[in-house]
Amino acid sequence: MVETGIPASITLAQGCLESGDGNSRLAVEGNNHFGIKCHGWKGKTIHEDDDAKGECFRKYPNAEESYRDHGDFLRYSRRYASLFDLERTDYKGWAYGLKAAGYATAPDYAKRLIKIIEENNLAQYDKLSDNLASEIPPTPTQSSASFVLKPDSGSPLYRISLDREIRERNGVPFIIANGMDTYGSLAKEYKLFRRELLKFNDLKRDHKIPQGTVVYLEKKKRESAKYLDKHVVEEGETLYLLSQKYAIQLKYLYKYNNMKPGQEPNPGDILILRAPK
């Protein structure tokens, strides 16, 4: 809970429910307490009948790794981000939020989680001392938020800020394209080098920019902002789109994830966004 911000009661109840209190075959033979499927997993696997016969599930060296993977899956998935804005002690809100976000198909999933929590008094583990509570990271919403940048009058960005709102993400300033822009027109308008502007956005060719596109005005960072260590890939997401989303240079996304240029992740893959320690 201190590492991820997920209420301990929710994690414990999900583990109990999805592993049959640790007695399921996946838990006993594969240390998989949450039924997480392979989704591009490169480690050992175990097969079990689920929605289809003989589906692929992740096999962990120990139960702790299963719990860490589950925490990453919730914290770094866009669909669950809003749950972290709830009070940490609001286990009912979390239970119904997980169901609403599509975590499980069982119609009574939330009620079953709540019953496990209340029958076993698991909510007691959501209470932390002030020292521990202060170590819980910011919510995903807070960590990924951009904000309006007000450049000093002596900054090269000041002139741009007179015409357009400049925002900042991961310490990198950007503007939002209006649908009529090209990288060439932006470079000319704001006395920038087109080649440089393209490089800032990991591009090689100029083109008309769709409305709403993020255009970075300085070089992106080598890694994501603090507390945004990973990302669970969703349908349609590419490494380029994620490099723009998190203001990370594309080449480092390839490097951290042992991928070659042109390779793309699969839905469900957990991408590394910060340099491994």
C-alpha positions, 0 to 999 in steps of 0.5 A: 500500500505504501509503494502503490497507494492501493488500499491493503484491504483491497489487495488482500481481498482480491488475493483471497477471492481470486486464489481461493485463499491461496489454494488454487492451482495457479497460486500453489503451482505458479505463485499467481494469486490474481490470475494475471494472464501472460500478455507478452510475459517473458517469464515462466508460464502455467496453463489453466482453463479459464475463458478458453481452454488451456489459457496462458498465465504468468508463473512467478518465483514467489508470491511476493512477485505476484503481489507486486505485479498486481500492484503495477497492473492497477497503478499503471493502467489508465482505466484504474487511475481515477480510483487512486483519487478516492480516500485510502480507507474507502474500500467500498468505493474501490470495490465498486470502482474496480467492477465499473472499470472492467476488472472482473465480469462477475456481476457481484464482484464488488459485493464479494470483495466487501464481504471478505473485507468486512468478515475478516476485518481487513480494513484495519490494515488500511490505517497507517501511522503519519510517517508511513502515510506520508510515504505513499506516492502521489496519485497517477492523476497528480503525477501525470498532470501537466500545468500552465507554464509562465515563462520569464520575459527573458526566456525564448519561450516568452514570445510563444506564450503571448500567442499560445498557452504553453504547458509543461509535462515532465519538465518539458514545455509543449503547446497543443496544435490547432489543426492548421499547424505544421512543424515547419509553420511553427518553427517559422512562426516562433523562430525555431529550427524545423529540424530541431522541432522535429527532433524534439518530437521524435520525427523526421518529416514535416506534416500537417499536425492534427488538432489537439496534438502535443508538440514539445518545444524542447528535448524530451527527458530520458525517463518519465516523471518520478512515480510514473515508473511503468505503463500498462499498454492498452489497445492502439497504444504505440511506443511513439504515442507513449513517448509523447504522453510521458515526454520521454525520448523514444530511443530510451523507451526502446532501450529500457524495454529491450525492444528494437526500433519498429517493434511495438508492445502488445496490449497488457504489456507492462512497459518500463518508463524509467532507467532500471536501478 
